[in-house]
Amino acid sequence: MAKAKIGVIGGSGLYSMPGLEKAREVRITTPFGKPSDAYIVGMLEGRRVAFLARHGRGHVITPSELNFRANIYGFKKLGVERIISVSAVGSLREDFRPTEMALPTQFVDRTRQRISTFFGGGLVAHIGFDSPVCPTVVEVLADACAGFDVPFHKGGTYLCMEGPAFSTQAESNLYRSWGMDIIGMTSLQEAKLAREAEICYAVLAMVTDYDCWHPDHDAVTVTQVLDYLSRNVENSQKIVRRAVLSLPEARNCICASALAHAILTDRKKIPAATKKKLALLVGKYLK
């Protein structure tokens, strides 16, 4: 199986990674079912990269239907150590303008129907999640944005909503009153699962609209989102390429050892089937 240390998740509008050389499709089976699509593994800026279209090519999977566990597990199986997740988001602030980029460092979860952990089935683990994204990857993305003079906002909070409908005005204004900065439908689960898999993770969020709170803008529509996405996608591709080139080889962050002190279950009580299912994630801690 082709291996890669860097993973890229393409969100709405980014269904392929131009410039990926010697690319091949890799279909992966996981204990959690099928990932969204085949992983495209190839060389980008001299580094081996695995690309996954989050919603499948052709955008056929809703946010609530995404098999987040399979997607992240698949990256782990490929040997990925860092993930750059590209995601379309709405803005909850006047100064986070459409076509700009955001690099959130916090999340608030407003989803209701999703599984956000690999654990259970007789194995309990509680990861630290106070700092939910990798600071190294965020810094590299910030430098890449600055290098291309793409307006960006480093920091802030991403509110993850269920969807697939966009917010009501009451919800949008409530989230603004809470101090939220951007709103999307996918990244929170990815971030949690990546941390459990000891994979560094950060989001390159493409601002496409003002949600529905802004008095001078119409309610968000798919047509509007796609219009701004087309302007953002070229920038996001350049930023990802630069970031891939700039990521350091060594990892000195907490992400790489997130499970070291997270497992609570008595090792003798863990069912054999669960040990086997999660061996890729926890095997080194159960020896």
C-alpha positions in Angstrom: 0.0 0.0 0.0 1.2 3.5 -0.9 2.1 5.5 2.2 2.1 9.2 2.9 2.9 11.4 5.9 0.7 14.4 4.9 -3.0 14.2 4.4 -5.2 16.8 2.7 -9.0 16.8 3.1 -10.8 18.7 0.3 -14.1 20.2 1.3 -16.8 21.9 -0.8 -15.3 23.0 -4.1 -12.0 21.2 -3.7 -12.5 17.7 -5.1 -9.0 17.2 -6.4 -5.5 18.4 -5.8 -3.9 19.9 -9.0 -0.2 19.3 -9.1 -0.3 15.9 -7.5 2.3 13.9 -9.5 2.6 10.1 -9.9 -0.9 9.9 -8.4 -2.7 6.6 -7.7 -6.0 5.8 -6.2 -5.9 3.8 -3.0 -9.1 2.3 -1.6 -9.0 1.4 2.0 -11.2 -0.8 4.2 -11.6 0.1 7.9 -13.2 -1.4 10.9 -15.6 1.5 10.7 -16.8 1.1 7.2 -15.9 2.9 3.9 -14.2 6.3 3.7 -15.9 9.0 1.6 -13.9 8.0 -1.5 -10.6 6.6 -2.7 -7.5 8.3 -1.4 -5.4 9.9 -4.1 -1.7 9.4 -3.1 1.1 11.1 -5.0 3.9 13.6 -4.8 3.2 17.3 -4.1 6.1 19.7 -3.9 8.4 16.8 -3.4 6.4 15.3 -0.4 4.2 12.3 -0.5 0.6 13.4 0.1 -2.8 11.6 0.5 -5.8 13.5 -0.7 -9.4 12.7 0.2 -12.5 14.4 -1.2 -14.6 14.8 2.1 -18.0 14.6 0.4 -16.9 12.3 -2.3 -16.2 13.3 -5.9 -19.3 14.9 -7.2 -20.3 16.0 -3.7 -22.6 13.1 -2.9 -22.4 12.9 0.9 -24.1 15.3 3.3 -22.2 16.5 6.4 -24.4 14.3 8.7 -23.8 11.3 6.5 -20.0 11.5 6.6 -18.2 8.5 8.0 -15.7 10.6 9.9 -14.2 7.6 11.7 -13.5 5.8 8.4 -11.9 8.9 6.8 -9.5 9.5 9.7 -8.7 5.8 10.2 -7.9 5.6 6.5 -5.4 8.4 6.8 -3.8 6.6 9.8 -3.6 3.4 7.9 -1.7 5.2 5.1 0.8 6.5 7.7 -0.4 10.1 7.7 1.0 12.2 10.6 -0.5 15.6 9.7 -3.8 16.6 8.1 -4.6 19.9 6.4 -8.4 20.2 6.2 -9.9 22.6 3.7 -13.4 23.7 4.6 -16.0 26.2 3.4 -17.4 28.3 6.2 -19.8 31.1 6.9 -18.7 34.3 8.7 -20.2 35.4 12.0 -18.1 38.6 12.1 -18.0 41.7 9.9 -14.3 41.6 9.6 -14.2 37.9 8.4 -15.1 38.7 4.8 -16.1 36.3 2.0 -13.1 35.1 0.0 -10.8 35.5 3.0 -9.3 32.6 4.9 -9.6 31.7 8.6 -7.4 29.4 10.7 -9.6 28.6 13.7 -7.9 27.3 16.9 -11.1 26.5 18.9 -14.4 24.6 18.2 -17.9 24.6 19.7 -20.0 21.5 18.9 -23.7 22.0 18.0 -24.1 18.7 16.2 -26.5 16.0 17.4 -26.3 12.9 15.3 -22.6 12.1 15.0 -20.0 9.7 16.5 -16.9 11.6 17.5 -14.7 8.9 19.0 -13.1 5.7 18.1 -13.4 4.4 21.6 -16.1 2.3 23.4 -16.8 -1.4 23.2 -14.9 -2.0 26.5 -12.0 0.5 25.9 -12.3 4.0 27.5 -10.0 6.8 26.6 -10.3 10.5 27.3 -8.0 12.7 25.2 -7.0 16.3 26.1 -8.8 18.6 23.7 -8.3 22.0 25.2 -6.1 23.0 22.2 -7.9 21.1 19.4 -5.7 22.0 16.4 -2.0 21.5 15.9 -0.1 24.8 16.4 2.7 23.8 14.1 0.3 23.2 11.2 -1.6 26.5 11.9 1.7 28.5 11.8 2.7 26.9 8.5 -0.7 27.7 7.0 -0.5 31.3 8.3 2.9 31.7 6.7 1.6 30.3 3.5 -1.4 32.7 3.4 0.9 35.7 4.2 3.3 34.6 1.5 0.6 34.9 -1.2 -0.9 38.0 0.3 -4.2 36.2 0.9 -6.2 38.0 3.7 -6.5 35.6 6.6 -7.5 35.5 10.3 -5.4 33.3 12.6 -7.3 32.1 15.7 -11.0 32.3 16.5 -13.7 29.7 17.1 -15.4 27.5 14.6 -19.0 26.6 15.5 -19.9 23.2 14.0 -23.6 22.8 13.3 -25.5 19.8 12.2 -26.9 20.9 8.8 -27.6 20.3 6.1 -29.9 23.3 6.2 -28.2 26.7 6.8 -28.8 28.6 10.1 -32.0 30.5 11.0 -31.5 34.2 11.7 -32.2 33.5 15.4 -29.4 30.8 15.5 -27.0 33.0 13.6 -27.5 35.9 16.0 -27.3 33.6 19.0 -23.9 32.2 17.8 -22.7 35.8 17.3 -23.7 36.6 20.9 -21.6 33.7 22.1 -18.6 35.2 20.4 -18.3 32.6 17.6 -16.3 33.6 14.6 -17.1 31.2 11.8 -19.7 28.4 11.2 -19.4 25.1 9.3 -20.7 21.6 9.3 -17.7 19.2 9.3 -14.4 20.1 11.1 -15.1 19.4 14.7 -15.5 15.6 14.3 -12.4 15.5 12.1 -10.4 17.3 14.8 -11.4 15.1 17.6 -10.8 11.9 15.7 -7.5 13.1 14.4 -6.4 13.8 18.0 -7.4 10.3 19.1 -5.4 8.9 16.1 -2.4 11.1 17.2 -2.5 12.9 13.9 -1.8 16.7 13.8 -4.8 18.6 12.3 -5.6 22.1 11.3 -8.3 23.8 9.2 -7.9 26.1 6.3 -11.3 27.6 6.3 -12.5 29.4 3.2 -15.1 32.1 4.1 -17.9 32.0 1.5 -20.7 34.1 3.1 -22.0 36.1 6.1 -24.4 33.3 7.2 -27.7 35.0 7.5 -27.2 37.6 10.2 -25.8 40.4 8.1 -28.4 43.1 7.3 -26.7 44.1 4.0 -26.5 40.6 2.6 -29.1 38.1 1.4 -29.6 34.8 3.1 -26.9 32.3 2.2 -27.6 30.1 -0.8 -25.8 27.4 -2.6 -25.4 29.6 -5.6 -23.7 32.3 -3.5 -21.5 29.8 -1.8 -20.3 28.3 -5.1 -19.6 31.8 -6.5 -17.2 32.6 -3.6 -15.8 29.1 -3.5 -14.7 29.4 -7.1 -12.7 32.5 -6.1 -11.3 30.8 -2.9 -10.3 27.5 -4.4 -7.4 28.7 -6.4 -6.0 30.4 -3.3 -6.6 27.4 -1.1 -4.7 25.2 -3.6 -1.7 27.5 -3.6 -1.7 27.8 0.2 -1.9 24.0 0.6 1.0 23.5 -1.8 3.2 26.0 0.1 2.2 24.5 3.4 3.0 20.9 2.3 6.5 22.2 1.2 7.0 23.9 4.5 5.9 21.4 7.1 8.8 20.2 9.2 9.7 16.5 9.1 9.8 16.1 12.9 6.8 16.4 15.2 7.4 18.1 18.6 3.7 18.8 19.5 1.3 17.1 21.9 -0.7 15.5 19.0 1.9 12.8 18.5 1.4 11.3 22.0 -2.3 12.2 22.7 -3.1 8.7 23.9 -0.1 8.3 26.1 -2.1 9.1 29.3 -5.6 8.9 27.9 -6.5 5.2 28.4 -8.4 4.5 31.6 -9.5 0.9 31.2 -7.7 -1.9 33.0 -5.6 -3.5 30.2 -6.8 -7.0 31.4 -10.5 -5.9 31.0 -10.2 -4.8 27.3 -12.0 -7.3 25.0 -9.8 -9.1 22.5 -12.1 -8.0 19.7 -11.7 -4.3 20.7 -8.0 -4.6 21.0 -7.8 -6.0 17.5 -10.2 -3.3 16.1 -8.2 -0.5 17.6 -4.7 -2.0 17.3 -3.6 0.6 14.7 -4.4 3.4 17.2 -3.5 1.9 20.6 -1.4 -1.2 20.0 1.8 0.5 21.2 0.2 1.4 24.5 -1.2 -2.1 25.2 2.0 -4.1 25.0 
